[in-house]
Structure formats: structure tokens, C-alpha cells
Amino acid sequence: MSTGQSSGFLIRHIEEGIVAVTETTQPVRVISLLNPDEVAEIGGLSQLSICGWLAGDGVSKEAFRSNPAFVAFMHEVIREAGLKDGGLQAAAAGQTQGWVYVIDLRTPDGPQGRVPVEDIVAGFKVKQGKSTGEYWANDQHLVYSDSGLMRPPPNLEAAIIAELRRIALDSPTCLMPAVRE
């Protein structure tokens, strides 16, 4: 468990992806793809790095409130990174026509099994074995479901985290600053 306090906020790591942030007046629990070391390195959590908030005491999809700014940012990064991704390009070449989907790896049966719509992140249209550049952002994808926090494919998660770090280091404006004790 890591803790930090700055500007009236106490940040505690509860479990993977869940960070408790307590303001001097009331507690706020947020979920981020960033781990506590990454949060400390970039100086705190920005609006884009917060996947969403937890209402009440529980950790469940019913208690989770998605952050629209994170969802839009995530799709922007996946759209750009996916077009350069070798795995997606290989899948497109093997499919020739239709769509190649980005599957959330938390899906219970795995990405090759039965995938519920809430675990389909997005899709890229394929024509003649190549991505056309057309991108579909699944508005039914859940950032937090009964299976937990989203788990993008490793290369796309790395692209999201790299972009969050780049933005934070280029223009350090954090909603929740982190200072290690």
C-alpha cells in the first residue's frame, strides 16, 4: 500500500487499479490504469488518468461511475495505436473483410471465447486484408464490470499509459497531486 499527501489529498493504493483519494472534507475513490509508482512519477492523477469513481463503500460495476474524458481519451489512443499495431494488422490480413475487434482481456472466456458486448472495446473495419482506418468505439464497453477493471491488450495499454505520461510531463496539471511520504 502506498500513501501520499499533498494539497489536502491523501492517496492510498487499495488493490490493483484502485486508489483511495481522501480530501480533507470527504473521501473520493478513483480507479486508474496507472499504478502508484506511475502516479508518483507524473506527480498525481489528471482528469484523463482517472477511469472513473466509486460511489459508496463497495467495489462493483454498480458503484462505478465512468469518466467520459478517460473513455474518449482511451478511444483516441486505441484508434491511433491500433492502426500501427502488428497484431491487429496480422488479424486484418487473416480476415480479409469485415471487422477486427479489440477485446478486453478481462473477459471470462478469453478473447477467443464467447465475448460479451461489454468486453468489446472497439473495432477496425477491414477491406482486402487491411484496415480501412474506420474505427468503431463500442459505447456498451464497460470500463469496470463484474470481472473488474478493463484490461486492454498489452500493447494498447502501454500506448495509453505512455500517452498519459507524455501529457502529464508536458503539461503538469493534476486534479489529485501525489507526494510520497
C-alpha positions in Angstrom: 0.0 0.0 0.0 1.4 3.4 -0.9 0.4 6.7 0.5 1.0 10.3 -0.3 -0.4 13.6 0.9 -0.5 17.0 -0.8 -2.8 19.9 -1.1 -5.4 18.3 1.2 -5.4 14.9 -0.5 -4.3 11.6 0.8 -3.8 8.9 -1.9 -3.7 5.2 -0.9 -3.4 2.2 -3.1 -6.2 -0.3 -2.2 -5.8 -3.0 -4.8 -4.8 -3.3 -8.5 -6.1 -0.2 -10.3 -8.0 1.2 -7.3 -6.7 4.2 -5.5 -8.4 5.8 -2.5 -8.1 9.6 -2.5 -9.3 11.4 0.6 -9.8 15.2 0.6 -9.9 16.9 3.9 -13.7 17.2 3.7 -14.8 13.9 2.2 -13.3 10.7 0.7 -13.2 10.1 -3.1 -12.3 6.7 -4.5 -11.0 6.6 -8.1 -9.8 3.9 -10.4 -6.8 4.3 -12.8 -4.8 2.2 -15.1 -1.7 3.8 -13.6 0.0 2.1 -10.7 1.0 4.1 -7.6 4.7 4.4 -8.8 3.5 5.8 -12.1 1.1 8.2 -10.3 4.0 9.4 -8.1 6.4 9.7 -11.1 4.0 12.0 -13.0 3.0 14.0 -9.9 -0.6 12.8 -9.4 -3.8 12.0 -11.2 -5.1 14.1 -14.1 -8.7 14.0 -15.3 -7.6 11.8 -18.2 -5.8 9.3 -16.0 -8.9 8.6 -13.9 -11.0 5.8 -15.4 -13.9 6.5 -13.0 -15.1 6.9 -9.5 -16.5 4.5 -6.9 -19.7 5.6 -5.1 -20.3 4.3 -1.6 -18.1 1.7 0.1 -18.3 -1.2 -2.3 -16.2 -2.1 -5.4 -18.7 -3.2 -8.1 -19.9 -2.2 -11.5 -23.0 -0.7 -9.9 -20.8 1.5 -7.7 -18.6 2.5 -10.6 -19.1 5.9 -12.4 -17.2 6.0 -15.7 -15.2 9.1 -16.5 -16.2 10.3 -20.0 -12.9 12.2 -20.5 -11.0 9.0 -19.9 -13.2 6.9 -22.3 -12.8 9.5 -25.1 -9.0 9.6 -24.5 -8.8 5.8 -24.4 -10.6 5.5 -27.8 -8.4 8.3 -29.3 -5.2 6.4 -28.3 -6.5 3.0 -29.4 -7.6 4.4 -32.7 -4.1 5.8 -33.4 -2.1 3.0 -31.9 -4.3 0.2 -33.4 -3.5 1.3 -36.9 0.2 0.8 -36.2 -0.2 -2.4 -34.3 1.3 -5.5 -35.9 -1.1 -7.9 -34.2 -4.2 -6.0 -35.5 -2.6 -5.8 -38.9 -2.0 -9.5 -38.9 -5.6 -10.2 -37.8 -6.8 -7.9 -40.6 -4.7 -9.8 -43.2 -6.2 -13.1 -42.0 -9.8 -11.8 -42.1 -9.7 -10.0 -45.5 -13.2 -8.4 -45.0 -15.3 -7.2 -42.1 -14.1 -6.1 -38.7 -11.2 -6.8 -36.3 -12.2 -6.2 -32.7 -10.2 -5.0 -29.7 -11.2 -7.3 -26.9 -10.9 -6.5 -23.2 -8.6 -9.2 -21.8 -10.6 -9.4 -18.6 -13.4 -11.2 -20.5 -14.2 -14.5 -18.7 -13.8 -16.9 -21.6 -10.7 -15.2 -23.0 -10.5 -13.2 -26.3 -11.1 -16.3 -28.5 -14.1 -17.4 -26.4 -17.6 -16.1 -26.1 -17.2 -12.3 -25.5 -20.0 -10.3 -24.0 -20.6 -6.9 -25.7 -19.4 -5.1 -22.5 -15.9 -6.6 -23.2 -15.6 -5.5 -26.8 -13.7 -2.2 -26.6 -13.7 -1.2 -30.3 -13.4 -2.4 -33.9 -11.4 -1.6 -37.0 -13.0 -2.1 -40.4 -11.1 -4.4 -42.7 -11.2 -4.4 -46.5 -9.0 -6.6 -48.7 -6.9 -7.7 -45.7 -6.1 -4.2 -44.5 -7.6 -1.8 -42.0 -9.5 1.0 -43.8 -9.0 3.3 -40.9 -12.6 3.3 -40.0 -12.9 2.9 -36.2 -15.9 1.9 -34.1 -15.9 2.8 -30.4 -18.2 0.4 -28.6 -20.4 2.6 -26.3 -21.5 -0.5 -24.5 -18.0 -1.4 -23.3 -17.7 -1.2 -19.5 -14.5 0.2 -18.1 -15.4 -1.6 -14.9 -17.5 -4.8 -15.0 -18.2 -7.8 -12.8 -14.9 -9.1 -14.0 -13.1 -6.0 -12.8 -11.2 -3.1 -14.3 -10.7 -3.1 -18.0 -7.5 -4.9 -19.3 -6.6 -3.7 -22.8 -4.2 -5.8 -24.9 -0.7 -5.1 -23.5 0.5 -3.1 -26.5 -2.6 -0.8 -26.4 -2.4 -0.5 -22.6 1.2 0.5 -22.9 0.2 3.1 -25.5 -2.5 4.5 -23.2 -0.1 4.7 -20.3 2.7 6.2 -22.4 0.3 8.9 -23.7 -0.9 9.7 -20.1 2.7 10.1 -19.0 3.6 12.2 -22.0 0.7 14.6 -21.4 1.4 14.8 -17.7 5.1 15.5 -18.2 4.4 18.1 -21.0 1.7 20.0 -19.1 1.6 19.0 -15.4 -1.9 19.8 -14.3 -3.1 17.3 -11.8 -6.5 17.2 -10.1 -5.1 15.0 -7.3 -1.4 15.7 -6.7 0.6 12.8 -5.1 3.5 13.3 -2.8 5.2 10.3 -1.2 5.9 10.4 2.5 
